[in-house]
Amino acid sequence: MNRALIRKVMQAMGRKGGRIGGKISAERMSRTERIARAKKAASASAKVRSAKARARRKRKVEE
């Protein structure tokens, strides 16, 4: 079989499962579990934003 075709099929399956999985897991979690997951995601997002901002400031100072 063509490896590129297999890869595309597997990617499509993963996307479909990922969308379904998130909804189902959210339905099965308690309110406190959902809040904890949201806080963890927000914290990770803030960490990335801060790192990008530091990198931008560092580049600006070096110029």
trRosetta pair geometry for C-beta under 8 A, 3 or more apart (Angstrom, degrees):
i j d omega theta_ij theta_ji phi_ij phi_ji
1 5 6.5 -110 169 69 96 117
1 6 5.7 91 122 -52 125 113
2 5 4.1 72 82 8 107 111
2 6 6.8 179 91 -11 56 83
3 6 5.6 -54 -148 37 35 112
3 7 6.2 39 153 -23 67 105
4 7 5.7 -53 -149 34 31 114
4 8 6.5 31 153 -19 64 105
5 8 5.8 -54 -150 35 32 110
5 9 6.4 30 154 -17 65 106
6 9 5.8 -57 -150 37 31 111
6 10 6.2 27 155 -17 66 109
7 10 5.8 -58 -146 39 29 108
7 11 6.2 32 155 -22 65 106
8 11 5.7 -53 -147 34 30 113
8 12 6.5 30 155 -19 63 105
9 12 5.8 -56 -152 35 30 111
9 13 6.5 30 152 -18 64 106
10 13 5.6 -53 -147 36 34 113
10 14 6.3 36 153 -21 65 106
11 14 5.7 -56 -149 36 31 113
11 15 6.5 31 154 -20 65 103
12 15 5.8 -52 -149 33 31 110
12 16 6.4 30 155 -17 64 107
13 16 5.9 -57 -150 37 30 111
13 17 6.2 25 156 -14 66 111
14 17 5.8 -59 -143 42 29 108
14 18 6.0 33 157 -25 65 109
15 18 5.7 -56 -146 33 27 114
15 19 6.6 26 158 -18 62 104
16 19 6.2 -58 -156 33 28 107
16 20 6.5 18 154 -9 63 111
17 20 5.8 -61 -146 44 33 107
17 21 5.6 37 157 -28 69 112
18 21 5.6 -51 -137 34 26 114
18 22 6.5 28 163 -21 61 104
19 22 6.3 -57 -155 30 26 108
19 23 7.0 19 154 -12 60 108
20 23 6.0 -64 -157 38 34 108
20 24 6.1 24 156 -14 71 113
21 24 6.0 -61 -143 41 28 106
21 25 6.0 24 162 -17 67 110
22 25 6.0 -56 -140 38 25 106
22 26 6.3 26 158 -19 62 108
23 26 5.9 -60 -152 36 27 110
23 27 6.5 26 152 -19 64 107
24 27 5.6 -54 -150 34 33 112
24 28 6.3 21 156 -12 67 111
25 28 5.9 -63 -146 43 32 106
25 29 6.3 36 155 -30 66 107
26 29 5.9 -53 -145 26 31 112
26 34 6.2 66 -147 -109 79 112
29 33 3.9 -129 -170 92 106 124
29 34 4.9 135 107 -55 128 80
29 37 7.1 -30 -161 -7 169 136
30 33 4.7 96 51 6 74 104
30 34 7.2 -138 94 -5 39 87
31 34 5.8 -56 -152 36 32 111
31 35 6.4 32 152 -19 66 106
32 35 5.6 -52 -146 36 34 113
32 36 6.3 37 154 -21 66 104
33 36 5.7 -51 -147 35 32 112
33 37 6.4 32 153 -19 64 105
34 37 5.7 -54 -149 36 31 111
34 38 6.3 31 153 -19 65 107
35 38 5.7 -56 -147 37 31 111
35 39 6.3 31 154 -19 65 106
36 39 5.8 -54 -147 36 30 111
36 40 6.4 31 154 -20 64 106
37 40 5.7 -55 -149 35 31 112
37 41 6.4 29 153 -17 65 107
38 41 5.7 -55 -148 38 31 110
38 42 6.2 31 154 -19 66 108
39 42 5.7 -54 -143 38 30 111
39 43 6.2 34 155 -22 64 107
40 43 5.8 -54 -148 35 28 113
40 44 6.5 28 154 -17 63 106
41 44 5.8 -55 -148 36 31 110
41 45 6.3 31 153 -20 65 108
42 45 5.6 -54 -147 37 31 113
42 46 6.3 32 154 -20 65 106
43 46 5.8 -53 -146 35 30 110
43 47 6.4 35 152 -24 63 105
44 47 5.6 -52 -151 31 32 116
44 48 6.7 30 152 -17 64 104
45 48 5.9 -56 -153 35 32 110
45 49 6.4 31 151 -17 66 107
46 49 5.6 -54 -145 39 34 112
46 50 6.2 36 155 -22 66 106
47 50 5.9 -54 -148 35 27 111
47 51 6.5 28 154 -19 62 106
48 51 5.8 -55 -149 35 31 111
48 52 6.4 29 154 -17 65 106
49 52 5.8 -57 -150 37 31 110
49 53 6.3 30 153 -19 66 107
50 53 5.7 -55 -146 37 31 111
50 54 6.3 33 154 -20 66 104
51 54 5.8 -52 -148 35 31 112
51 55 6.4 32 153 -19 63 106
52 55 5.7 -55 -150 36 32 113
52 56 6.4 33 152 -20 65 104
53 56 5.7 -51 -149 34 33 112
53 57 6.4 31 154 -17 65 105
54 57 5.8 -56 -148 38 31 110
54 58 6.2 33 153 -22 65 108
55 58 5.6 -53 -146 35 30 114
55 59 6.4 31 155 -18 63 105
56 59 5.9 -55 -150 36 30 110
56 60 6.3 30 153 -21 64 108
57 60 5.6 -55 -147 36 32 113
57 61 6.4 32 155 -19 66 105
58 61 5.9 -54 -149 35 30 110
58 62 6.5 28 154 -18 63 109
59 62 5.8 -59 -149 37 31 111
59 63 6.6 36 154 -29 64 104
60 63 6.0 -52 -154 23 32 114
